[in-house]
Amino acid sequence: MDCTTHPGFLEDGQLILSFGSFLICAGDQRILVDPAVGKIDVDVPGVARPKGGSPLRNLAEEGLSADDIDTVVHTHLHLDHVG
């Protein structure tokens, strides 16, 4: 892959690692899979800069709040999914 065609993958010469979650809407059920790290901005010196998102804001953009989530599923317990 040529990183010049995807400049969003690099910032100040470091790889940007983005973590997210999935929202499954099945009938009247709302299932949040791997809620992610939330707000985080740290450096792995010389390698990468992991950045988290704003899960509550993202839910609000879908017209939902945390109270609207019926089930939370963790596929595994790494920091990028449960922090």
PDB file of N, CA, C and O in Angstrom:
ATOM      1  N   MET A   1       0.848  -1.176   0.000  1.00  0.00           N
ATOM      2  CA  MET A   1       0.000   0.000   0.000  1.00  0.00           C
ATOM      3  C   MET A   1       0.888   1.232   0.000  1.00  0.00           C
ATOM      4  O   MET A   1       1.884   1.288   0.721  1.00  0.00           O
ATOM      5  N   ASP A   2       0.539   2.186  -0.783  1.00  0.00           N
ATOM      6  CA  ASP A   2       1.239   3.461  -0.833  1.00  0.00           C
ATOM      7  C   ASP A   2       0.571   4.419   0.142  1.00  0.00           C
ATOM      8  O   ASP A   2      -0.560   4.850  -0.083  1.00  0.00           O
ATOM      9  N   CYS A   3       1.270   4.754   1.230  1.00  0.00           N
ATOM     10  CA  CYS A   3       0.671   5.610   2.266  1.00  0.00           C
ATOM     11  C   CYS A   3       0.371   7.010   1.766  1.00  0.00           C
ATOM     12  O   CYS A   3      -0.417   7.727   2.383  1.00  0.00           O
ATOM     13  N   THR A   4       0.982   7.415   0.661  1.00  0.00           N
ATOM     14  CA  THR A   4       0.674   8.745   0.147  1.00  0.00           C
ATOM     15  C   THR A   4      -0.742   8.805  -0.407  1.00  0.00           C
ATOM     16  O   THR A   4      -1.318   9.889  -0.495  1.00  0.00           O
ATOM     17  N   THR A   5      -1.320   7.656  -0.785  1.00  0.00           N
ATOM     18  CA  THR A   5      -2.701   7.661  -1.261  1.00  0.00           C
ATOM     19  C   THR A   5      -3.693   7.615  -0.112  1.00  0.00           C
ATOM     20  O   THR A   5      -4.890   7.819  -0.313  1.00  0.00           O
ATOM     21  N   HIS A   6      -3.201   7.347   1.093  1.00  0.00           N
ATOM     22  CA  HIS A   6      -4.039   7.300   2.284  1.00  0.00           C
ATOM     23  C   HIS A   6      -3.376   8.111   3.393  1.00  0.00           C
ATOM     24  O   HIS A   6      -2.956   7.548   4.404  1.00  0.00           O
ATOM     25  N   PRO A   7      -3.279   9.433   3.212  1.00  0.00           N
ATOM     26  CA  PRO A   7      -2.524  10.237   4.181  1.00  0.00           C
ATOM     27  C   PRO A   7      -3.090  10.183   5.592  1.00  0.00           C
ATOM     28  O   PRO A   7      -2.363  10.491   6.536  1.00  0.00           O
ATOM     29  N   GLY A   8      -4.337   9.812   5.781  1.00  0.00           N
ATOM     30  CA  GLY A   8      -4.929   9.729   7.106  1.00  0.00           C
ATOM     31  C   GLY A   8      -4.353   8.626   7.966  1.00  0.00           C
ATOM     32  O   GLY A   8      -4.579   8.602   9.176  1.00  0.00           O
ATOM     33  N   PHE A   9      -3.593   7.689   7.344  1.00  0.00           N
ATOM     34  CA  PHE A   9      -2.995   6.603   8.108  1.00  0.00           C
ATOM     35  C   PHE A   9      -1.734   7.034   8.847  1.00  0.00           C
ATOM     36  O   PHE A   9      -1.285   6.343   9.761  1.00  0.00           O
ATOM     37  N   LEU A  10      -1.158   8.176   8.456  1.00  0.00           N
ATOM     38  CA  LEU A  10       0.066   8.656   9.083  1.00  0.00           C
ATOM     39  C   LEU A  10      -0.150  10.051   9.647  1.00  0.00           C
ATOM     40  O   LEU A  10      -0.852  10.874   9.060  1.00  0.00           O
ATOM     41  N   GLU A  11       0.467  10.300  10.795  1.00  0.00           N
ATOM     42  CA  GLU A  11       0.444  11.628  11.385  1.00  0.00           C
ATOM     43  C   GLU A  11       1.813  11.859  11.995  1.00  0.00           C
ATOM     44  O   GLU A  11       2.230  11.119  12.886  1.00  0.00           O
ATOM     45  N   ASP A  12       2.510  12.873  11.526  1.00  0.00           N
ATOM     46  CA  ASP A  12       3.874  13.155  11.988  1.00  0.00           C
ATOM     47  C   ASP A  12       4.769  11.932  11.861  1.00  0.00           C
ATOM     48  O   ASP A  12       5.607  11.680  12.727  1.00  0.00           O
ATOM     49  N   GLY A  13       4.593  11.171  10.785  1.00  0.00           N
ATOM     50  CA  GLY A  13       5.419  10.007  10.534  1.00  0.00           C
ATOM     51  C   GLY A  13       5.062   8.775  11.341  1.00  0.00           C
ATOM     52  O   GLY A  13       5.753   7.760  11.247  1.00  0.00           O
ATOM     53  N   GLN A  14       4.002   8.836  12.131  1.00  0.00           N
ATOM     54  CA  GLN A  14       3.589   7.685  12.921  1.00  0.00           C
ATOM     55  C   GLN A  14       2.268   7.133  12.397  1.00  0.00           C
ATOM     56  O   GLN A  14       1.423   7.872  11.892  1.00  0.00           O
ATOM     57  N   LEU A  15       2.112   5.825  12.528  1.00  0.00           N
ATOM     58  CA  LEU A  15       0.891   5.145  12.118  1.00  0.00           C
ATOM     59  C   LEU A  15      -0.236   5.489  13.079  1.00  0.00           C
ATOM     60  O   LEU A  15      -0.048   5.457  14.295  1.00  0.00           O
ATOM     61  N   ILE A  16      -1.400   5.816  12.545  1.00  0.00           N
ATOM     62  CA  ILE A  16      -2.573   6.078  13.371  1.00  0.00           C
ATOM     63  C   ILE A  16      -3.356   4.779  13.513  1.00  0.00           C
ATOM     64  O   ILE A  16      -3.776   4.188  12.518  1.00  0.00           O
ATOM     65  N   LEU A  17      -3.551   4.337  14.752  1.00  0.00           N
ATOM     66  CA  LEU A  17      -4.320   3.127  15.029  1.00  0.00           C
ATOM     67  C   LEU A  17      -5.681   3.549  15.563  1.00  0.00           C
ATOM     68  O   LEU A  17      -5.767   4.216  16.594  1.00  0.00           O
ATOM     69  N   SER A  18      -6.723   3.170  14.880  1.00  0.00           N
ATOM     70  CA  SER A  18      -8.069   3.557  15.259  1.00  0.00           C
ATOM     71  C   SER A  18      -8.832   2.331  15.752  1.00  0.00           C
ATOM     72  O   SER A  18      -8.797   1.275  15.121  1.00  0.00           O
ATOM     73  N   PHE A  19      -9.517   2.477  16.880  1.00  0.00           N
ATOM     74  CA  PHE A  19     -10.284   1.380  17.450  1.00  0.00           C
ATOM     75  C   PHE A  19     -11.753   1.769  17.474  1.00  0.00           C
ATOM     76  O   PHE A  19     -12.090   2.919  17.756  1.00  0.00           O
ATOM     77  N   GLY A  20     -12.602   0.843  17.189  1.00  0.00           N
ATOM     78  CA  GLY A  20     -14.023   1.134  17.188  1.00  0.00           C
ATOM     79  C   GLY A  20     -14.844  -0.037  17.659  1.00  0.00           C
ATOM     80  O   GLY A  20     -14.317  -1.073  18.066  1.00  0.00           O
ATOM     81  N   SER A  21     -16.141   0.148  17.596  1.00  0.00           N
ATOM     82  CA  SER A  21     -17.073  -0.886  18.020  1.00  0.00           C
ATOM     83  C   SER A  21     -18.126  -1.071  16.940  1.00  0.00           C
ATOM     84  O   SER A  21     -18.149  -0.355  15.939  1.00  0.00           O
ATOM     85  N   PHE A  22     -18.988  -2.037  17.164  1.00  0.00           N
ATOM     86  CA  PHE A  22     -20.081  -2.303  16.240  1.00  0.00           C
ATOM     87  C   PHE A  22     -21.394  -2.218  16.986  1.00  0.00           C
ATOM     88  O   PHE A  22     -21.503  -2.689  18.119  1.00  0.00           O
ATOM     89  N   LEU A  23     -22.384  -1.626  16.363  1.00  0.00           N
ATOM     90  CA  LEU A  23     -23.732  -1.590  16.908  1.00  0.00           C
ATOM     91  C   LEU A  23     -24.607  -2.461  16.021  1.00  0.00           C
ATOM     92  O   LEU A  23     -24.722  -2.229  14.817  1.00  0.00           O
ATOM     93  N   ILE A  24     -25.216  -3.457  16.627  1.00  0.00           N
ATOM     94  CA  ILE A  24     -26.115  -4.344  15.899  1.00  0.00           C
ATOM     95  C   ILE A  24     -27.534  -4.037  16.354  1.00  0.00           C
ATOM     96  O   ILE A  24     -27.838  -4.073  17.547  1.00  0.00           O
ATOM     97  N   CYS A  25     -28.392  -3.736  15.398  1.00  0.00           N
ATOM     98  CA  CYS A  25     -29.806  -3.492  15.688  1.00  0.00           C
ATOM     99  C   CYS A  25     -30.581  -4.679  15.118  1.00  0.00           C
ATOM    100  O   CYS A  25     -30.664  -4.863  13.904  1.00  0.00           O
ATOM    101  N   ALA A  26     -31.144  -5.476  16.024  1.00  0.00           N
ATOM    102  CA  ALA A  26     -31.878  -6.673  15.628  1.00  0.00           C
ATOM    103  C   ALA A  26     -33.281  -6.571  16.230  1.00  0.00           C
ATOM    104  O   ALA A  26     -33.485  -6.824  17.418  1.00  0.00           O
ATOM    105  N   GLY A  27     -34.229  -6.199  15.394  1.00  0.00           N
ATOM    106  CA  GLY A  27     -35.580  -5.957  15.908  1.00  0.00           C
ATOM    107  C   GLY A  27     -35.529  -4.780  16.867  1.00  0.00           C
ATOM    108  O   GLY A  27     -35.072  -3.696  16.505  1.00  0.00           O
ATOM    109  N   ASP A  28     -35.995  -4.992  18.088  1.00  0.00           N
ATOM    110  CA  ASP A  28     -35.960  -3.902  19.069  1.00  0.00           C
ATOM    111  C   ASP A  28     -34.742  -3.999  19.987  1.00  0.00           C
ATOM    112  O   ASP A  28     -34.642  -3.264  20.970  1.00  0.00           O
ATOM    113  N   GLN A  29     -33.824  -4.899  19.667  1.00  0.00           N
ATOM    114  CA  GLN A  29     -32.613  -5.079  20.471  1.00  0.00           C
ATOM    115  C   GLN A  29     -31.459  -4.251  19.907  1.00  0.00           C
ATOM    116  O   GLN A  29     -31.277  -4.163  18.693  1.00  0.00           O
ATOM    117  N   ARG A  30     -30.689  -3.652  20.805  1.00  0.00           N
ATOM    118  CA  ARG A  30     -29.492  -2.904  20.438  1.00  0.00           C
ATOM    119  C   ARG A  30     -28.312  -3.588  21.124  1.00  0.00           C
ATOM    120  O   ARG A  30     -28.245  -3.638  22.352  1.00  0.00           O
ATOM    121  N   ILE A  31     -27.383  -4.113  20.325  1.00  0.00           N
ATOM    122  CA  ILE A  31     -26.252  -4.878  20.842  1.00  0.00           C
ATOM    123  C   ILE A  31     -24.973  -4.133  20.467  1.00  0.00           C
ATOM    124  O   ILE A  31     -24.713  -3.889  19.289  1.00  0.00           O
ATOM    125  N   LEU A  32     -24.178  -3.773  21.475  1.00  0.00           N
ATOM    126  CA  LEU A  32     -22.922  -3.088  21.252  1.00  0.00           C
ATOM    127  C   LEU A  32     -21.791  -4.098  21.399  1.00  0.00           C
ATOM    128  O   LEU A  32     -21.628  -4.712  22.454  1.00  0.00           O
ATOM    129  N   VAL A  33     -21.014  -4.264  20.334  1.00  0.00           N
ATOM    130  CA  VAL A  33     -19.931  -5.247  20.305  1.00  0.00           C
ATOM    131  C   VAL A  33     -18.597  -4.515  20.411  1.00  0.00           C
ATOM    132  O   VAL A  33     -18.328  -3.588  19.647  1.00  0.00           O
ATOM    133  N   ASP A  34     -17.767  -4.932  21.358  1.00  0.00           N
ATOM    134  CA  ASP A  34     -16.444  -4.354  21.594  1.00  0.00           C
ATOM    135  C   ASP A  34     -16.521  -2.836  21.737  1.00  0.00           C
ATOM    136  O   ASP A  34     -16.182  -2.106  20.806  1.00  0.00           O
ATOM    137  N   PRO A  35     -16.968  -2.356  22.904  1.00  0.00           N
ATOM    138  CA  PRO A  35     -17.192  -0.928  23.100  1.00  0.00           C
ATOM    139  C   PRO A  35     -15.984  -0.022  22.870  1.00  0.00           C
ATOM    140  O   PRO A  35     -16.150   1.195  22.788  1.00  0.00           O
ATOM    141  N   ALA A  36     -14.795  -0.566  22.765  1.00  0.00           N
ATOM    142  CA  ALA A  36     -13.577   0.176  22.417  1.00  0.00           C
ATOM    143  C   ALA A  36     -13.037   0.965  23.599  1.00  0.00           C
ATOM    144  O   ALA A  36     -13.515   0.833  24.726  1.00  0.00           O
ATOM    145  N   VAL A  37     -12.053   1.771  23.325  1.00  0.00           N
ATOM    146  CA  VAL A  37     -11.316   2.431  24.396  1.00  0.00           C
ATOM    147  C   VAL A  37     -11.880   3.781  24.795  1.00  0.00           C
ATOM    148  O   VAL A  37     -11.447   4.352  25.795  1.00  0.00           O
ATOM    149  N   GLY A  38     -12.827   4.303  24.046  1.00  0.00           N
ATOM    150  CA  GLY A  38     -13.283   5.655  24.364  1.00  0.00           C
ATOM    151  C   GLY A  38     -12.203   6.673  24.060  1.00  0.00           C
ATOM    152  O   GLY A  38     -11.410   6.488  23.136  1.00  0.00           O
ATOM    153  N   LYS A  39     -12.169   7.738  24.826  1.00  0.00           N
ATOM    154  CA  LYS A  39     -11.216   8.812  24.580  1.00  0.00           C
ATOM    155  C   LYS A  39      -9.819   8.397  25.032  1.00  0.00           C
ATOM    156  O   LYS A  39      -9.587   8.164  26.218  1.00  0.00           O
ATOM    157  N   ILE A  40      -8.905   8.306  24.093  1.00  0.00           N
ATOM    158  CA  ILE A  40      -7.508   7.999  24.387  1.00  0.00           C
ATOM    159  C   ILE A  40      -6.650   8.599  23.290  1.00  0.00           C
ATOM    160  O   ILE A  40      -7.031   8.590  22.119  1.00  0.00           O
ATOM    161  N   ASP A  41      -5.513   9.111  23.662  1.00  0.00           N
ATOM    162  CA  ASP A  41      -4.560   9.646  22.695  1.00  0.00           C
ATOM    163  C   ASP A  41      -3.183   9.453  23.318  1.00  0.00           C
ATOM    164  O   ASP A  41      -2.732  10.291  24.099  1.00  0.00           O
ATOM    165  N   VAL A  42      -2.520   8.365  22.981  1.00  0.00           N
ATOM    166  CA  VAL A  42      -1.220   8.028  23.541  1.00  0.00           C
ATOM    167  C   VAL A  42      -0.235   7.752  22.418  1.00  0.00           C
ATOM    168  O   VAL A  42      -0.629   7.550  21.269  1.00  0.00           O
ATOM    169  N   ASP A  43       1.027   7.744  22.750  1.00  0.00           N
ATOM    170  CA  ASP A  43       2.069   7.438  21.769  1.00  0.00           C
ATOM    171  C   ASP A  43       2.712   6.097  22.063  1.00  0.00           C
ATOM    172  O   ASP A  43       2.917   5.732  23.221  1.00  0.00           O
ATOM    173  N   VAL A  44       3.026   5.368  21.007  1.00  0.00           N
ATOM    174  CA  VAL A  44       3.944   4.252  21.062  1.00  0.00           C
ATOM    175  C   VAL A  44       5.164   4.796  20.328  1.00  0.00           C
ATOM    176  O   VAL A  44       5.228   4.729  19.100  1.00  0.00           O
ATOM    177  N   PRO A  45       6.134   5.335  21.068  1.00  0.00           N
ATOM    178  CA  PRO A  45       7.223   6.114  20.466  1.00  0.00           C
ATOM    179  C   PRO A  45       7.865   5.456  19.253  1.00  0.00           C
ATOM    180  O   PRO A  45       8.288   4.301  19.291  1.00  0.00           O
ATOM    181  N   GLY A  46       7.921   6.233  18.175  1.00  0.00           N
ATOM    182  CA  GLY A  46       8.557   5.788  16.951  1.00  0.00           C
ATOM    183  C   GLY A  46       7.746   4.832  16.107  1.00  0.00           C
ATOM    184  O   GLY A  46       8.187   4.424  15.032  1.00  0.00           O
ATOM    185  N   VAL A  47       6.553   4.464  16.583  1.00  0.00           N
ATOM    186  CA  VAL A  47       5.767   3.457  15.857  1.00  0.00           C
ATOM    187  C   VAL A  47       4.374   3.954  15.515  1.00  0.00           C
ATOM    188  O   VAL A  47       4.009   4.052  14.344  1.00  0.00           O
ATOM    189  N   ALA A  48       3.605   4.264  16.535  1.00  0.00           N
ATOM    190  CA  ALA A  48       2.187   4.527  16.292  1.00  0.00           C
ATOM    191  C   ALA A  48       1.615   5.463  17.343  1.00  0.00           C
ATOM    192  O   ALA A  48       2.216   5.713  18.388  1.00  0.00           O
ATOM    193  N   ARG A  49       0.442   5.967  17.029  1.00  0.00           N
ATOM    194  CA  ARG A  49      -0.310   6.804  17.947  1.00  0.00           C
ATOM    195  C   ARG A  49      -1.750   6.286  17.982  1.00  0.00           C
ATOM    196  O   ARG A  49      -2.561   6.663  17.136  1.00  0.00           O
ATOM    197  N   PRO A  50      -2.078   5.417  18.964  1.00  0.00           N
ATOM    198  CA  PRO A  50      -3.462   4.944  19.079  1.00  0.00           C
ATOM    199  C   PRO A  50      -4.405   6.088  19.460  1.00  0.00           C
ATOM    200  O   PRO A  50      -4.105   6.899  20.336  1.00  0.00           O
ATOM    201  N   LYS A  51      -5.523   6.128  18.796  1.00  0.00           N
ATOM    202  CA  LYS A  51      -6.536   7.136  19.099  1.00  0.00           C
ATOM    203  C   LYS A  51      -7.877   6.455  19.268  1.00  0.00           C
ATOM    204  O   LYS A  51      -8.266   5.620  18.451  1.00  0.00           O
ATOM    205  N   GLY A  52      -8.576   6.807  20.316  1.00  0.00           N
ATOM    206  CA  GLY A  52      -9.912   6.281  20.540  1.00  0.00           C
ATOM    207  C   GLY A  52     -10.953   7.294  20.110  1.00  0.00           C
ATOM    208  O   GLY A  52     -10.629   8.417  19.725  1.00  0.00           O
ATOM    209  N   GLY A  53     -12.165   6.893  20.179  1.00  0.00           N
ATOM    210  CA  GLY A  53     -13.243   7.757  19.744  1.00  0.00           C
ATOM    211  C   GLY A  53     -14.092   8.257  20.889  1.00  0.00           C
ATOM    212  O   GLY A  53     -13.639   8.348  22.030  1.00  0.00           O
ATOM    213  N   SER A  54     -15.286   8.569  20.577  1.00  0.00           N
ATOM    214  CA  SER A  54     -16.263   9.063  21.549  1.00  0.00           C
ATOM    215  C   SER A  54     -17.515   8.212  21.427  1.00  0.00           C
ATOM    216  O   SER A  54     -18.465   8.608  20.752  1.00  0.00           O
ATOM    217  N   PRO A  55     -17.534   7.048  22.068  1.00  0.00           N
ATOM    218  CA  PRO A  55     -18.654   6.126  21.882  1.00  0.00           C
ATOM    219  C   PRO A  55     -20.006   6.725  22.237  1.00  0.00           C
ATOM    220  O   PRO A  55     -20.993   6.467  21.549  1.00  0.00           O
ATOM    221  N   LEU A  56     -20.068   7.520  23.299  1.00  0.00           N
ATOM    222  CA  LEU A  56     -21.365   8.108  23.669  1.00  0.00           C
ATOM    223  C   LEU A  56     -21.821   9.128  22.632  1.00  0.00           C
ATOM    224  O   LEU A  56     -23.006   9.203  22.308  1.00  0.00           O
ATOM    225  N   ARG A  57     -20.881   9.911  22.114  1.00  0.00           N
ATOM    226  CA  ARG A  57     -21.228  10.864  21.053  1.00  0.00           C
ATOM    227  C   ARG A  57     -21.677  10.121  19.796  1.00  0.00           C
ATOM    228  O   ARG A  57     -22.632  10.525  19.132  1.00  0.00           O
ATOM    229  N   ASN A  58     -20.975   9.028  19.476  1.00  0.00           N
ATOM    230  CA  ASN A  58     -21.346   8.252  18.291  1.00  0.00           C
ATOM    231  C   ASN A  58     -22.734   7.650  18.439  1.00  0.00           C
ATOM    232  O   ASN A  58     -23.505   7.624  17.480  1.00  0.00           O
ATOM    233  N   LEU A  59     -23.058   7.165  19.635  1.00  0.00           N
ATOM    234  CA  LEU A  59     -24.419   6.666  19.869  1.00  0.00           C
ATOM    235  C   LEU A  59     -25.435   7.790  19.701  1.00  0.00           C
ATOM    236  O   LEU A  59     -26.482   7.602  19.082  1.00  0.00           O
ATOM    237  N   ALA A  60     -25.120   8.959  20.257  1.00  0.00           N
ATOM    238  CA  ALA A  60     -26.038  10.105  20.157  1.00  0.00           C
ATOM    239  C   ALA A  60     -26.282  10.483  18.704  1.00  0.00           C
ATOM    240  O   ALA A  60     -27.390  10.878  18.342  1.00  0.00           O
ATOM    241  N   GLU A  61     -25.248  10.363  17.865  1.00  0.00           N
ATOM    242  CA  GLU A  61     -25.414  10.661  16.441  1.00  0.00           C
ATOM    243  C   GLU A  61     -26.378   9.686  15.766  1.00  0.00           C
ATOM    244  O   GLU A  61     -26.936   9.984  14.709  1.00  0.00           O
ATOM    245  N   GLU A  62     -26.568   8.521  16.383  1.00  0.00           N
ATOM    246  CA  GLU A  62     -27.531   7.538  15.887  1.00  0.00           C
ATOM    247  C   GLU A  62     -28.878   7.668  16.586  1.00  0.00           C
ATOM    248  O   GLU A  62     -29.779   6.855  16.377  1.00  0.00           O
ATOM    249  N   GLY A  63     -29.008   8.707  17.425  1.00  0.00           N
ATOM    250  CA  GLY A  63     -30.254   8.920  18.148  1.00  0.00           C
ATOM    251  C   GLY A  63     -30.404   8.015  19.355  1.00  0.00           C
ATOM    252  O   GLY A  63     -31.518   7.782  19.824  1.00  0.00           O
ATOM    253  N   LEU A  64     -29.280   7.500  19.868  1.00  0.00           N
ATOM    254  CA  LEU A  64     -29.305   6.561  20.990  1.00  0.00           C
ATOM    255  C   LEU A  64     -28.469   7.078  22.154  1.00  0.00           C
ATOM    256  O   LEU A  64     -27.633   7.965  21.989  1.00  0.00           O
ATOM    257  N   SER A  65     -28.707   6.511  23.329  1.00  0.00           N
ATOM    258  CA  SER A  65     -27.868   6.777  24.500  1.00  0.00           C
ATOM    259  C   SER A  65     -27.415   5.435  25.057  1.00  0.00           C
ATOM    260  O   SER A  65     -27.840   4.385  24.575  1.00  0.00           O
ATOM    261  N   ALA A  66     -26.557   5.465  26.065  1.00  0.00           N
ATOM    262  CA  ALA A  66     -26.102   4.225  26.688  1.00  0.00           C
ATOM    263  C   ALA A  66     -27.283   3.429  27.237  1.00  0.00           C
ATOM    264  O   ALA A  66     -27.247   2.198  27.242  1.00  0.00           O
ATOM    265  N   ASP A  67     -28.318   4.110  27.695  1.00  0.00           N
ATOM    266  CA  ASP A  67     -29.500   3.421  28.233  1.00  0.00           C
ATOM    267  C   ASP A  67     -30.266   2.637  27.175  1.00  0.00           C
ATOM    268  O   ASP A  67     -31.063   1.761  27.508  1.00  0.00           O
ATOM    269  N   ASP A  68     -30.031   2.945  25.904  1.00  0.00           N
ATOM    270  CA  ASP A  68     -30.718   2.242  24.823  1.00  0.00           C
ATOM    271  C   ASP A  68     -30.045   0.921  24.449  1.00  0.00           C
ATOM    272  O   ASP A  68     -30.594   0.139  23.673  1.00  0.00           O
ATOM    273  N   ILE A  69     -28.859   0.673  25.001  1.00  0.00           N
ATOM    274  CA  ILE A  69     -28.128  -0.556  24.688  1.00  0.00           C
ATOM    275  C   ILE A  69     -28.634  -1.677  25.585  1.00  0.00           C
ATOM    276  O   ILE A  69     -28.623  -1.563  26.810  1.00  0.00           O
ATOM    277  N   ASP A  70     -29.078  -2.761  24.957  1.00  0.00           N
ATOM    278  CA  ASP A  70     -29.615  -3.907  25.695  1.00  0.00           C
ATOM    279  C   ASP A  70     -28.529  -4.888  26.116  1.00  0.00           C
ATOM    280  O   ASP A  70     -28.588  -5.472  27.199  1.00  0.00           O
ATOM    281  N   THR A  71     -27.541  -5.060  25.248  1.00  0.00           N
ATOM    282  CA  THR A  71     -26.514  -6.068  25.485  1.00  0.00           C
ATOM    283  C   THR A  71     -25.165  -5.524  25.039  1.00  0.00           C
ATOM    284  O   THR A  71     -25.062  -4.864  24.005  1.00  0.00           O
ATOM    285  N   VAL A  72     -24.132  -5.806  25.826  1.00  0.00           N
ATOM    286  CA  VAL A  72     -22.759  -5.486  25.448  1.00  0.00           C
ATOM    287  C   VAL A  72     -22.008  -6.794  25.321  1.00  0.00           C
ATOM    288  O   VAL A  72     -22.044  -7.627  26.226  1.00  0.00           O
ATOM    289  N   VAL A  73     -21.324  -6.977  24.196  1.00  0.00           N
ATOM    290  CA  VAL A  73     -20.565  -8.195  23.935  1.00  0.00           C
ATOM    291  C   VAL A  73     -19.100  -7.823  23.762  1.00  0.00           C
ATOM    292  O   VAL A  73     -18.763  -6.932  22.982  1.00  0.00           O
ATOM    293  N   HIS A  74     -18.230  -8.516  24.497  1.00  0.00           N
ATOM    294  CA  HIS A  74     -16.789  -8.363  24.329  1.00  0.00           C
ATOM    295  C   HIS A  74     -16.283  -9.609  23.615  1.00  0.00           C
ATOM    296  O   HIS A  74     -16.465 -10.725  24.101  1.00  0.00           O
ATOM    297  N   THR A  75     -15.647  -9.421  22.460  1.00  0.00           N
ATOM    298  CA  THR A  75     -15.127 -10.577  21.740  1.00  0.00           C
ATOM    299  C   THR A  75     -13.837 -11.082  22.360  1.00  0.00           C
ATOM    300  O   THR A  75     -13.509 -12.264  22.258  1.00  0.00           O
ATOM    301  N   HIS A  76     -13.102 -10.172  23.010  1.00  0.00           N
ATOM    302  CA  HIS A  76     -11.903 -10.541  23.765  1.00  0.00           C
ATOM    303  C   HIS A  76     -11.551  -9.356  24.651  1.00  0.00           C
ATOM    304  O   HIS A  76     -12.063  -8.255  24.450  1.00  0.00           O
ATOM    305  N   LEU A  77     -10.682  -9.573  25.626  1.00  0.00           N
ATOM    306  CA  LEU A  77     -10.471  -8.567  26.659  1.00  0.00           C
ATOM    307  C   LEU A  77      -9.162  -7.798  26.520  1.00  0.00           C
ATOM    308  O   LEU A  77      -8.474  -7.554  27.512  1.00  0.00           O
ATOM    309  N   HIS A  78      -8.820  -7.420  25.306  1.00  0.00           N
ATOM    310  CA  HIS A  78      -7.667  -6.547  25.099  1.00  0.00           C
ATOM    311  C   HIS A  78      -8.081  -5.098  25.381  1.00  0.00           C
ATOM    312  O   HIS A  78      -9.260  -4.751  25.307  1.00  0.00           O
ATOM    313  N   LEU A  79      -7.096  -4.266  25.701  1.00  0.00           N
ATOM    314  CA  LEU A  79      -7.355  -2.862  26.047  1.00  0.00           C
ATOM    315  C   LEU A  79      -8.140  -2.124  24.978  1.00  0.00           C
ATOM    316  O   LEU A  79      -8.948  -1.255  25.303  1.00  0.00           O
ATOM    317  N   ASP A  80      -7.922  -2.451  23.706  1.00  0.00           N
ATOM    318  CA  ASP A  80      -8.612  -1.739  22.632  1.00  0.00           C
ATOM    319  C   ASP A  80     -10.102  -2.044  22.576  1.00  0.00           C
ATOM    320  O   ASP A  80     -10.823  -1.441  21.781  1.00  0.00           O
ATOM    321  N   HIS A  81     -10.579  -2.975  23.411  1.00  0.00           N
ATOM    322  CA  HIS A  81     -11.993  -3.297  23.417  1.00  0.00           C
ATOM    323  C   HIS A  81     -12.675  -3.068  24.757  1.00  0.00           C
ATOM    324  O   HIS A  81     -13.899  -2.940  24.805  1.00  0.00           O
ATOM    325  N   VAL A  82     -11.919  -3.014  25.841  1.00  0.00           N
ATOM    326  CA  VAL A  82     -12.558  -2.915  27.147  1.00  0.00           C
ATOM    327  C   VAL A  82     -12.017  -1.768  28.007  1.00  0.00           C
ATOM    328  O   VAL A  82     -12.402  -1.642  29.170  1.00  0.00           O
ATOM    329  N   GLY A  83     -11.138  -0.939  27.460  1.00  0.00           N
ATOM    330  CA  GLY A  83     -10.526   0.117  28.264  1.00  0.00           C
ATOM    331  C   GLY A  83     -11.492   1.203  28.630  1.00  0.00           C
ATOM    332  O   GLY A  83     -11.117   2.160  29.307  1.00  0.00           O
TER     333      GLY A  83
END
